[in-house]
Amino acid sequence: MIDRDIIEAKFDIIERNLKFIQENYSGMPPEEIEASYKDSQALKFSLFEIVEPA
């Protein structure tokens, strides 16, 4: 049986992270992200959280 609360929580995580990525990294050259350890780690974590299973 699928738990609706788990699915809704996962969608919330996806939406939150996509918004974060769009607001902070849209249009930023990849070289600039790579040059900043903080930015590259934040982006990696956001992407990881989007794709990890619930």
N, CA and C of each residue as an Amber inpcrd file, in Angstrom:
protein
   162
   0.8340000  -1.1790000   0.0000000   0.0000000   0.0000000   0.0000000
   0.8900000   1.2580000   0.0000000   0.5020000   2.2340000  -0.7620000
   1.2610000   3.4760000  -0.8830000   0.7780000   4.4600000   0.1850000
   1.7390000   5.0240000   0.8910000   1.4150000   6.0000000   1.9350000
   1.3890000   7.3960000   1.3180000   0.2200000   7.9840000   1.2820000
   0.0270000   9.3070000   0.6660000   0.9020000  10.3760000   1.3280000
   1.0820000  10.3060000   2.6440000   1.9030000  11.2930000   3.3570000
   3.3560000  11.2370000   2.9060000   3.8590000  10.0390000   2.6670000
   5.2440000   9.8880000   2.2100000   5.4040000  10.4900000   0.8170000
   4.4500000  10.2260000  -0.0560000   4.5100000  10.7640000  -1.4160000
   4.4330000  12.2890000  -1.3910000   3.5230000  12.8370000  -0.5970000
   3.3930000  14.2920000  -0.5060000   4.6600000  14.9230000   0.0620000
   5.2770000  14.2690000   1.0460000   6.5190000  14.7850000   1.6250000
   7.6360000  14.7810000   0.5850000   7.6820000  13.7260000  -0.2320000
   8.7080000  13.6490000  -1.2790000   8.5120000  14.7540000  -2.3140000
   7.2570000  14.9940000  -2.7090000   6.9840000  16.0860000  -3.6460000
   7.3840000  17.4290000  -3.0520000   7.1590000  17.6250000  -1.7680000
   7.5710000  18.8680000  -1.1060000   9.0830000  19.0420000  -1.1730000
   9.8130000  17.9720000  -0.9210000  11.2810000  18.0100000  -0.9810000
  11.7350000  18.3570000  -2.3970000  11.1380000  17.7140000  -3.3780000
  11.5050000  17.9690000  -4.7760000  11.2310000  19.4210000  -5.1430000
  10.0490000  19.9070000  -4.8130000   9.6960000  21.2980000  -5.1390000
  10.6180000  22.2910000  -4.4390000  10.9060000  22.0520000  -3.1680000
  11.7770000  22.9530000  -2.4050000  13.1770000  23.0050000  -3.0160000
  13.7140000  21.8430000  -3.3660000  15.0680000  21.7980000  -3.9190000
  15.1370000  22.3580000  -5.3300000  14.1270000  22.0960000  -6.1430000
  14.1280000  22.6840000  -7.4800000  14.0470000  24.2020000  -7.4070000
  13.2450000  24.7170000  -6.4960000  13.1550000  26.1680000  -6.3210000
  14.5030000  26.7380000  -5.8640000  15.1550000  26.0690000  -4.9210000
  16.4680000  26.4970000  -4.4340000  17.4820000  26.5350000  -5.5750000
  17.5040000  25.4740000  -6.3680000  18.4490000  25.4090000  -7.4820000
  18.1710000  26.5160000  -8.4900000  16.9100000  26.6980000  -8.8230000
  16.5470000  27.7230000  -9.8100000  16.9080000  29.1190000  -9.3120000
  16.6130000  29.4110000  -8.0600000  16.8770000  30.7440000  -7.5170000
  18.3600000  31.0320000  -7.3520000  19.1600000  30.0090000  -7.0960000
  20.5650000  30.2350000  -6.7760000  21.5530000  29.8900000  -7.8850000
  21.1660000  29.0070000  -8.8070000  22.1400000  28.5320000  -9.7780000
  21.7210000  28.6840000 -11.2340000  20.5030000  29.1350000 -11.4730000
  20.0460000  29.3260000 -12.8420000  20.8850000  30.4210000 -13.5110000
  21.4820000  30.0760000 -14.6130000  22.2890000  31.0430000 -15.3440000
  23.7250000  31.1680000 -14.8540000  24.0630000  30.4980000 -13.7560000
  25.4320000  30.5600000 -13.2430000  26.3070000  29.6090000 -14.0760000
  27.4270000  30.0970000 -14.5720000  28.3040000  29.2170000 -15.3630000
  28.8020000  28.0400000 -14.5160000  28.8690000  26.8500000 -15.1190000
  29.3430000  25.6790000 -14.3760000  30.7200000  25.8840000 -13.7480000
  31.5690000  26.6430000 -14.4220000  32.9160000  26.8850000 -13.8830000
  32.8480000  27.6330000 -12.5510000  31.9040000  28.5340000 -12.4410000
  31.7480000  29.3050000 -11.2010000  31.2610000  28.4070000 -10.0600000
  30.3640000  27.5010000 -10.3720000  29.8800000  26.5600000  -9.3530000
  31.0190000  25.6450000  -8.9180000  31.7530000  25.1290000  -9.8810000
  32.8750000  24.2370000  -9.5770000  33.9520000  24.9280000  -8.7600000
  34.1330000  26.2120000  -8.9610000  35.1720000  26.9580000  -8.2480000
  34.8140000  27.1880000  -6.7850000  33.5440000  27.0700000  -6.4700000
  33.0970000  27.2940000  -5.0920000  32.7060000  25.9620000  -4.4560000
  33.4810000  25.5220000  -3.4850000  33.1780000  24.2610000  -2.7970000
  31.7870000  24.3170000  -2.1610000  31.4660000  25.4400000  -1.5580000
  30.1650000  25.6140000  -0.8970000  29.0190000  25.4620000  -1.9010000
  29.1240000  26.1310000  -3.0370000  28.0720000  26.0550000  -4.0480000
  27.9700000  24.6590000  -4.6520000  29.1000000  24.0520000  -4.9560000
  29.0510000  22.7220000  -5.5620000  28.4630000  21.6990000  -4.5960000
  28.7830000  21.7990000  -3.3190000  28.2250000  20.8770000  -2.3280000
  26.7190000  21.1110000  -2.1470000  26.2970000  22.3580000  -2.1140000
  24.8730000  22.6660000  -1.9600000  24.0900000  22.1380000  -3.1530000
  24.6270000  22.3140000  -4.3310000  23.9560000  21.8350000  -5.5350000
  23.9040000  20.3100000  -5.5570000  25.0110000  19.6670000  -5.2310000
  25.0430000  18.1980000  -5.1970000  24.0360000  17.6470000  -4.1940000
  23.9920000  18.2270000  -3.0080000  23.0740000  17.7400000  -1.9880000
  21.6280000  17.9260000  -2.4300000  21.3260000  19.0610000  -3.0210000
  19.9640000  19.3160000  -3.4880000  19.5500000  18.2980000  -4.5390000
  20.4430000  18.0190000  -5.4780000  20.1460000  17.0320000  -6.5130000
  20.0160000  15.6300000  -5.9160000  20.8910000  15.3020000  -4.9900000
  20.8200000  13.9980000  -4.3320000  19.4870000  13.8220000  -3.6100000
  19.0630000  14.8510000  -2.9020000  17.8210000  14.7670000  -2.1540000
  16.6170000  14.6090000  -3.0880000  16.7090000  15.1780000  -4.2880000
  15.6300000  15.0380000  -5.2630000  15.5070000  13.5960000  -5.7360000
  16.6190000  12.9250000  -5.9920000  16.5720000  11.5870000  -6.5900000
  16.5870000  10.4390000  -5.5860000  16.9040000  10.7120000  -4.3310000
  16.9570000   9.6020000  -3.3840000  15.5430000   9.0630000  -3.1230000
  15.4620000   7.7660000  -2.9240000  14.1510000   7.1530000  -2.6630000
  13.5480000   7.6550000  -1.3470000  12.2520000   7.6320000  -1.3110000
  11.5380000   8.0840000  -0.0930000  11.7260000   7.0830000   1.0220000
